[in-house]
Amino acid sequence: MGPEGADIKGEHPARGEEAAMHAQAGREPAISLHEVTKRFRTPSRTFYTAVRDLSLTVARGEFCAIVGPTGSGK
């Protein structure tokens, strides 16, 4: 990923573009997230942002994995 969440080519998909592509193909997404943020309170009582503004669409039959170090908030 490049700066500001853009991919290497510098392109950034429009909001809902993936969901629209699945709908046009006649498939409802099995999972659809839009601008999701997940924060955790640490033992020192501060907050840790594990995920910020995540948008993701997964169609039925597609495989998706969230990868990261142990304890990172997956």
C-alpha positions in Angstrom: 0.0 0.0 0.0 1.2 3.5 -0.8 0.5 6.7 1.1 -3.0 7.4 2.5 -4.1 3.8 1.8 -3.8 4.0 -2.0 -2.5 0.9 -3.7 0.9 0.9 -5.4 -0.5 2.3 -8.7 -1.9 5.3 -6.7 -5.5 4.3 -7.4 -8.1 4.3 -4.7 -11.4 2.5 -5.3 -14.5 4.6 -5.0 -16.8 4.0 -2.0 -19.0 1.0 -2.6 -17.3 0.2 -5.9 -16.6 -3.4 -4.8 -20.1 -4.0 -3.6 -21.5 -2.6 -6.8 -19.3 -4.9 -8.9 -20.6 -7.9 -6.9 -24.2 -6.7 -7.3 -23.7 -6.4 -11.1 -22.4 -9.9 -11.2 -25.6 -11.1 -9.5 -23.8 -11.9 -6.2 -24.7 -10.5 -2.9 -21.6 -9.9 -0.7 -21.3 -12.4 2.2 -19.4 -9.7 4.1 -19.3 -6.0 3.5 -17.6 -3.5 5.8 -17.4 0.2 5.1 -14.9 2.6 7.0 -14.7 0.3 10.1 -12.4 1.4 12.9 -11.4 -0.9 15.9 -9.8 0.5 19.0 -8.6 -1.4 22.1 -7.9 -0.1 25.6 -4.3 -1.1 26.6 -3.3 -2.2 30.2 -1.9 1.3 30.7 -5.5 2.7 30.0 -4.5 4.3 26.6 -6.2 3.4 23.4 -4.6 1.4 20.5 -6.1 1.7 17.0 -5.8 -1.7 15.4 -7.8 -0.9 12.2 -8.7 2.5 10.8 -11.2 3.2 8.0 -11.2 -0.4 6.7 -13.6 -1.0 3.7 -13.9 -4.6 2.5 -16.3 -6.7 0.5 -16.1 -10.5 0.3 -18.4 -12.4 -2.0 -19.7 -15.9 -1.3 -17.0 -18.4 -2.1 -14.2 -16.0 -1.9 -11.4 -16.5 0.6 -10.1 -13.6 2.7 -7.5 -13.6 5.5 -6.6 -10.9 8.0 -2.8 -11.2 8.7 -0.8 -9.5 11.4 1.3 -10.2 14.5 -0.1 -11.9 17.6 -1.8 -9.3 19.8 -2.3 -6.8 17.0 -6.1 -6.8 17.3 -7.1 -8.9 14.3 
